[in-house]
Amino acid sequence: MTQSFSNGVKAIALSVAVVGMSLVLTGCQQNVVYQRSMAELNEKAEALMASGDIDGAVSRLEAAHDLQPDEPNTTYNLAIAYQTQGSYDKAIPLLKQLVEKSQLDKAQVQKTLGITYEAKADQLAFKASEAESDPKADKAKIPSMKAEAQQAYELAIESYQQALPGLKNAAEVEKQIEALQARLKKTQASAGADSESSATANP
């Protein structure tokens, strides 16, 4: 099941179109060397992503982002690389920044944010489920993992809903929202059962 979860998350992440990985850079002649270095970093990151070397792609994109933190394509690509790596808490702030400030397709970025929240929620729910069946796991952490998963599902639904008006594949996203609402209810029910069990054990 662990392998299946990992493959599912990677498939979702890699299905997102990476925008402008090979940057089209323009500017004054004095910036040619700088532009070339940015383009080379992004092109190398693109090749590494395609070959499955996600950590290598992250390193290259972090270097490009450090050179020009306000460049939206690099920021988006770095967020996708973090998402694919499973570093959701690093990807989310970058995507939120792009929604607020960039000129990229906001609906697509908002959808990508929803995908990232969804993947984070699934990961937390999976870890909570594993901990419940593992006699050696710290059971005290399970309620907080379920609460975090619940919040991430709620944020994923909210992000998808905000993306809907600008998406061509709105029907597909609407189905995903319905599926997430079902998963959210399951997580809420599980958290409620934990609370009842705790109350019974500690009257």
BELMO-V349302 format. One record per residue. N is the residue number from 1. SS is DSSP state (@ for helix, = for strand, . for the rest). PSI is psi in radians with two decimals (* if undefined). Layout:
N SS PSI
N SS PSI
This chain:
1 . -0.60
2 @ -0.77
3 @ -0.71
4 @ -0.76
5 @ -0.81
6 @ -0.77
7 @ -0.65
8 @ -0.77
9 @ -0.76
10 @ -0.68
11 @ -0.71
12 @ -0.81
13 @ -0.77
14 @ -0.25
15 . -0.27
16 . 2.27
17 . 2.17
18 . 2.08
19 . 2.18
20 . 0.77
21 . -0.72
22 . 1.77
23 . 2.46
24 . 1.81
25 . 2.36
26 . 2.86
27 . -2.94
28 . 2.79
29 @ -0.55
30 @ -0.21
31 @ 0.15
32 @ -0.80
33 @ -0.75
34 @ -0.78
35 @ -0.73
36 @ -0.73
37 @ -0.67
38 @ -0.81
39 @ -0.74
40 @ -0.70
41 @ -0.75
42 @ -0.69
43 @ -0.71
44 @ -0.71
45 @ -0.69
46 @ -0.79
47 @ -0.70
48 @ -0.71
49 @ -0.77
50 @ -0.56
51 @ -0.11
52 . 0.04
53 . 1.38
54 @ -0.71
55 @ -0.70
56 @ -0.71
57 @ -0.71
58 @ -0.77
59 @ -0.78
60 @ -0.76
61 @ -0.57
62 @ -0.69
63 @ -0.76
64 @ -0.70
65 @ -0.64
66 @ -0.64
67 @ -0.67
68 . 1.44
69 . -0.31
70 . 0.06
71 . 2.00
72 @ -0.64
73 @ -0.76
74 @ -0.72
75 @ -0.76
76 @ -0.79
77 @ -0.67
78 @ -0.71
79 @ -0.73
80 @ -0.72
81 @ -0.76
82 @ -0.75
83 @ -0.81
84 @ -0.57
85 @ -0.34
86 . 0.14
87 . 1.18
88 @ -0.64
89 @ -0.27
90 @ -0.61
91 @ -0.70
92 @ -0.85
93 @ -0.63
94 @ -0.73
95 @ -0.68
96 @ -0.67
97 @ -0.73
98 @ -0.65
99 @ -0.68
100 @ -0.61
101 @ -0.34
102 . 2.96
103 . 0.17
104 . 2.94
105 . 1.80
106 @ -0.61
107 @ -0.73
108 @ -0.74
109 @ -0.71
110 @ -0.67
111 @ -0.75
112 @ -0.65
113 @ -0.74
114 @ -0.75
115 @ -0.71
116 @ -0.77
117 @ -0.71
118 @ -0.80
119 @ -0.69
120 @ -0.77
121 @ -0.77
122 @ -0.72
123 @ -0.78
124 @ -0.74
125 @ -0.68
126 @ -0.78
127 @ -0.69
128 @ -0.73
129 @ -0.74
130 @ -0.72
131 @ -0.63
132 @ -0.59
133 @ -0.05
134 . 1.96
135 . -0.34
136 . -0.12
137 . 2.69
138 . 1.76
139 @ -0.40
140 @ -0.37
141 @ -0.24
142 @ -0.82
143 @ -0.69
144 @ -0.62
145 @ -0.72
146 @ -0.66
147 @ -0.71
148 @ -0.70
149 @ -0.76
150 @ -0.80
151 @ -0.71
152 @ -0.66
153 @ -0.75
154 @ -0.73
155 @ -0.60
156 @ -0.81
157 @ -0.79
158 @ -0.74
159 @ -0.76
160 @ -0.75
161 @ -0.68
162 @ -0.48
163 @ -0.48
164 @ -0.85
165 . -0.47
166 . 0.13
167 . 2.48
168 . -0.55
169 . 0.82
170 @ -0.66
171 @ -0.68
172 @ -0.74
173 @ -0.61
174 @ -0.69
175 @ -0.66
176 @ -0.66
177 @ -0.75
178 @ -0.74
179 @ -0.70
180 @ -0.68
181 @ -0.63
182 @ -0.75
183 @ -0.64
184 @ -0.77
185 @ -0.69
186 @ -0.75
187 @ -0.72
188 @ -0.73
189 @ -0.70
190 @ -0.72
191 @ -0.67
192 @ -0.69
193 @ -0.66
194 @ -0.71
195 @ -0.73
196 @ -0.70
197 @ -0.70
198 @ -0.69
199 @ -0.65
200 @ -0.67
201 @ -0.45
202 . 1.26
203 . *
